[in-house]
Amino acid sequence: MDLGKAVVLMGLVYALVEYLKTYLPADIDPRITQTLVFLIGVGCVFLVAETVWGKDQVIGDHVLSDLDFWSKLVVGLFVGAGATVGHRVESAVRSVGSSEQKPGKR
């Protein structure tokens, strides 16, 4: 999967998580949010693999739609992890110059 298509998939995961977070309490445990990210990442990979776009996604020398369950699961976890890293980078960039500290952090 080339970088551009992977970023689009990670963006989809990020957007879906942000949407679902609007239905959850603001003080939700970060472990629940991270689990949600991984589940959505895996779900998105399985969804894409079943579409016409799945034939265009090449992982190494294998087409995404032809991968077995466990391979798609691993790709989905990587997509979720990439979305998490992207979110943390965005948060870090947004907080540049801010003197605010989150509660419990020094």
C-alpha positions as MATLAB code, in Angstrom:
seq = 'MDLGKAVVLMGLVYALVEYLKTYLPADIDPRITQTLVFLIGVGCVFLVAETVWGKDQVIGDHVLSDLDFWSKLVVGLFVGAGATVGHRVESAVRSVGSSEQKPGKR';
ca = [
       0.000    0.000    0.000;
       1.592    3.255   -0.994;
       1.918    6.047    1.532;
      -0.841    8.219    0.068;
      -3.462    5.480    0.212;
      -2.354    4.451    3.706;
      -2.691    8.058    4.912;
      -6.193    8.259    3.443;
      -7.156    5.057    5.272;
      -5.657    6.368    8.529;
      -7.556    9.618    8.031;
     -10.767    7.640    7.677;
     -10.036    5.840   10.946;
      -9.278    9.145   12.672;
     -12.477   10.757   11.357;
     -14.654    7.819   12.418;
     -13.123    7.762   15.902;
     -13.638   11.510   16.334;
     -17.243   11.098   15.202;
     -17.915    8.233   17.610;
     -16.274   10.135   20.470;
     -19.057   12.720   20.219;
     -21.412   10.020   21.514;
     -19.153    9.052   24.419;
     -18.578   10.870   27.721;
     -15.767   13.437   27.656;
     -13.885   11.737   30.490;
     -13.703    8.338   28.798;
     -10.724    6.137   29.621;
      -7.973    6.464   26.950;
      -7.699    2.662   26.829;
     -11.269    2.490   25.566;
     -10.525    5.112   22.933;
      -7.406    3.236   21.783;
      -9.357   -0.021   21.582;
     -11.944    1.797   19.490;
      -9.164    3.035   17.175;
      -7.821   -0.482   16.653;
     -11.289   -1.945   16.060;
     -12.151    0.758   13.529;
      -8.767    0.301   11.824;
      -9.380   -3.419   11.421;
     -12.952   -2.806   10.298;
     -11.848   -0.295    7.674;
      -9.231   -2.690    6.283;
     -11.779   -5.492    5.986;
     -14.258   -3.097    4.380;
     -11.733   -1.796    1.851;
     -10.594   -5.341    1.062;
     -14.143   -6.244    0.029;
     -14.538   -3.262   -2.293;
     -13.205   -2.677   -5.787;
     -10.529   -0.480   -4.201;
      -9.160   -3.594   -2.428;
      -7.723   -4.916   -5.697;
      -5.626   -1.719   -6.019;
      -4.094   -1.958   -2.527;
      -0.848   -3.881   -2.660;
       0.874   -4.897    0.565;
       4.353   -6.102   -0.317;
       3.567   -8.284   -3.318;
       0.055   -9.307   -2.194;
      -3.254   -7.658   -3.062;
      -5.233   -6.585    0.012;
      -8.397   -8.346   -1.116;
      -6.498  -11.649   -1.409;
      -4.953  -11.590    2.070;
      -6.174  -14.059    4.680;
      -7.953  -13.046    7.898;
      -4.838  -12.773   10.058;
      -2.933  -10.691    7.516;
      -5.848   -8.259    7.211;
      -6.009   -8.115   11.012;
      -2.336   -7.143   11.230;
      -2.745   -4.513    8.494;
      -5.774   -3.118   10.346;
      -3.784   -2.862   13.582;
      -1.017   -1.039   11.728;
      -3.569    1.363   10.250;
      -4.995    1.987   13.729;
      -1.515    2.550   15.136;
      -0.734    4.954   12.302;
      -3.912    6.910   13.026;
      -2.881    7.107   16.690;
       0.568    8.428   15.787;
      -1.012   10.959   13.446;
      -3.353   12.114   16.211;
      -0.471   12.503   18.672;
       1.574   14.496   16.164;
      -1.427   16.741   15.509;
      -1.942   17.236   19.257;
       1.718   18.082   19.744;
       1.683   20.619   16.926;
      -1.495   22.241   18.244;
      -0.033   22.581   21.731;
       3.189   24.290   20.623;
       3.462   27.542   22.520;
       0.767   26.589   24.972;
       1.635   26.539   28.650;
      -1.372   24.376   29.531;
      -0.683   21.033   31.127;
      -3.106   18.175   31.259;
      -4.153   17.123   34.742;
      -1.834   14.545   36.247;
       1.082   15.385   33.953;
       4.168   17.378   34.819;
];
